[in-house]
């Protein structure tokens, strides 16, 4: 894969820019997980109006910073 993500990531390994639903509002589970990750990173929870693609990117970033999910 060109984006250096593990095959174990499954369908989520597709670049969020290529998602057909990436511009839809983030899902409830994404929002909940982002709140958890932000708290662990000592940051304010993200705004509620993120898209699915933006939420996915932020999840990846916060996972990297907190050491979760990898």
Steps between C-alpha positions, in 0.01 A plus 500: 500500500628841418366666818710277731198371692486140608284251312351418841324837487254346255256722309598806704840491330347676198599868489217711648526732198383206288196414713169553322341592835796696634318831486211374715489591871718288726334200660405469865777247566757731337386790717512292817846362423630846412380630837683216676820554302490879548461455874796261510707744295408785736317690227156648457255264328464579130207696366187302418483597133788291366451285193563126509826552312621780729406297808695203366809714442474650849457153652820388326684808626381464858570126501854576395543757776342287773642164390151350476364283227834402351 
